[in-house]
C-alpha cells in the first residue's frame, strides 16, 4: 500500500463551506501537538494525539520540495511525547519548532479521507489522502 496525499491552504470561508458540505460524512477529531526536528533528508517529527493520547514518531524520507516522501510511522501508547523527545535529544537531534494543530478527519469512502486543519503558522488548510494497493 502507498499513501497519496494532496495538501493546500484555504480561506476561512472555504474552510467553513467545506465543513458544511462534509457534515454528512463520518468525522473524527484528531487534534495534535507536534515537535519538528532538524533533519536534512526529509521530515522527522513527534506528534501527540490529543484525542487518544497516542504518541507517534514519524520519519518522512525524501525531498519535501519535490513532494516525494516515503513515510514511516510508529505509534506508541506507553511512551509520552516527553519520553520520545528525550530519546531524540540524546541521539543528537535538535528541536526546530512545536506546532499545535486543530484537525477534523472526514472519511469520504473506503481508503479516502479528507482532513480540515488549522495551525498558527499555516492558517486554514486541508489534506486529502488515499491508500492505494500496489501489485
C-alpha atoms as one frame of an Amber mdcrd trajectory, in Angstrom:
protein
   0.000   0.000   0.000   1.111   3.548  -0.690  -0.417   6.775   0.558  -1.144
   9.506  -1.980  -1.569  12.955  -0.395  -2.572  16.398  -1.560  -2.373  19.430
   0.749  -3.275  23.045   0.282  -4.099  26.311   2.015  -7.693  27.556   2.017
  -9.538  30.635   3.248 -11.724  30.657   6.369 -14.761  30.991   4.071 -13.766
  27.861   2.100 -12.961  26.044   5.359 -16.464  26.759   6.711 -18.129  25.847
   3.404 -16.274  22.532   3.306 -17.316  21.778   6.900 -20.973  22.192   5.897
 -20.618  20.087   2.732 -18.712  17.337   4.569 -21.097  17.190   7.562 -22.834
  14.099   6.086 -19.630  12.014   6.342 -18.303  10.263   9.460 -15.898  12.531
  11.370 -13.134  12.159  13.889 -11.418  14.898  15.933  -7.681  14.444  15.559
  -6.041  17.443  17.270  -2.267  17.103  17.655   0.754  18.732  19.243   3.798
  18.167  17.017   7.519  18.756  17.525   9.601  19.001  14.336  13.348  18.307
  14.327  16.288  19.486  12.239  16.639  16.671   9.711  18.268  17.096   6.307
  16.888  14.026   4.485  13.173  14.720   4.917  10.981  15.303   7.967  11.404
  13.938  11.484   8.639  14.671  13.967   6.855  13.504  17.096   3.098  14.030
  17.393   0.973  13.691  20.471  -2.590  12.858  19.526  -4.799  14.888  21.859
  -7.821  12.617  21.295  -6.478   9.168  22.207  -3.189  10.124  23.881  -1.000
   8.137  21.485   2.460   9.453  20.652   3.553   8.989  17.036   7.122   9.075
  15.734   7.108   9.956  12.009  10.012   9.802   9.610   9.424  11.048   6.073
  12.446  10.333   3.878  12.993  12.062   0.565  12.656  15.504  -0.968   9.916
  17.631   0.591  10.142  20.283  -2.167   9.506  17.656  -4.847   6.801  16.196
  -2.560   8.317  12.760  -2.931   8.496  11.297   0.568   8.451   7.753   1.916
   6.695   7.852   5.277   7.286   5.591   8.260   5.240   5.884  11.441   5.489
   4.149  14.787   2.604   4.591  17.223   3.343   4.420  20.974   0.627   4.028
  23.612   3.005   3.564  26.567   5.538   6.324  25.880   4.785  10.008  26.264
   5.947  12.776  23.969   8.466  13.712  26.677   9.984  10.194  26.549  10.440
  10.347  22.780  11.770  13.914  22.916  14.398  12.757  25.426  15.405   9.838
  23.168  15.823  12.077  20.096  17.687  14.686  22.143  20.094  12.033  23.415
  20.628  10.898  19.807  21.668  14.467  18.944  18.550  15.699  17.105  17.698
  19.373  17.711  14.112  20.560  18.021  13.164  23.091  15.344   9.572  24.066
  16.158   6.446  22.977  18.024   3.028  23.213  16.353  -0.478  22.824  17.784
  -2.875  21.539  15.126  -6.682  21.572  15.254  -7.891  18.865  12.901 -11.085
  17.089  11.871 -10.907  13.993   9.655 -13.745  13.058   7.294 -13.941   9.504
   5.934 -15.251  10.011   2.386 -15.155   6.375   1.258 -13.060   3.285   1.846
  -9.407   4.324   1.850 -10.073   8.027   1.165 -10.003  10.684   3.891 -10.096
  14.470   3.894  -8.846  16.493   6.863  -9.627  20.121   7.605  -6.873  21.689
   9.695  -5.800  24.880  11.397  -2.361  25.858  12.730  -0.973  29.274  13.629
   1.803  29.055  11.035  -0.230  27.650   8.089  -3.688  29.013   8.888  -6.592
  27.052   7.402  -5.667  24.147   5.166  -6.733  20.694   4.023  -5.192  17.312
   3.346  -6.775  14.601   1.247  -5.235  11.156   1.168  -5.911   7.806  -0.380
  -4.375   4.435   0.345  -3.632   2.661  -2.932  -2.826  -1.040  -3.168   0.202
  -1.718  -5.377   0.677  -5.060  -7.092
